[in-house]
Every structure is written in structure tokens, then in C-alpha cells.
């Protein structure tokens, strides 16, 4: 699937009341992928939020990998994790993975 977002890895640079998140080729002359402004959050919380945003491409890749686990190898816990990953992929505005239907199809084949 072709991604519309800026590919990773992303990095966060913190300074003053603002953090900038940069993708490959976006720093320093071009525009950042995202900017976090600290209004009322503590510096630690603000920096943690920026780090989480910067981790987005890696988290997306991890979610996509979990969703692609072979259906027969999934137990209930793995299946629950795969459903959470599908929810995250959908929340990111990406189309559902074609393998999402496999989760529903293997209902009766789960290991205990």
C-alpha cells in the first residue's frame, strides 16, 4: 500500500515552548512534519507528546506487522492486540488492511 504520510523515521527537536518533528529530508531548510506548542503542559509532558508523535511511523509499521500475523497462529491475546492495531491504523486515516477480514474469519480457530 502506498502511504500518503511522510515516511519515517521522524525525530523530535525540543526548544523552548515548541517542539518540531522532522521526517527524512525535511530538516532543517524545509518545513517540519509537525509542530507542538507548549501552552499549559509541563515541559516533560510536552516533550513526551512530541516524542510520541515522532514515533508514529514506527508504531504504524508495528501495527501493520501485527495485523499480518498468520490467522491460525493467533491466540486470544494476539487477536485482541491485532484488533487494537487495526483501530490505530483506522484512526490514522489509513484504509483498513485487507487482512482485517481474516481476523473475523478465524473466530472458531483461536487457540485457548
PyMOL commands that set and color helices and strands:
alter all, ss='L'
color gray80, all
select helices_A, chain A and resi 43-54+56-67+71-73+76-91+100-105+107-109
alter helices_A, ss='H'
color red, helices_A
select strands_A, chain A and resi 11-15+18-22+34-37
alter strands_A, ss='S'
color yellow, strands_A
deselect
rebuild
show_as cartoon
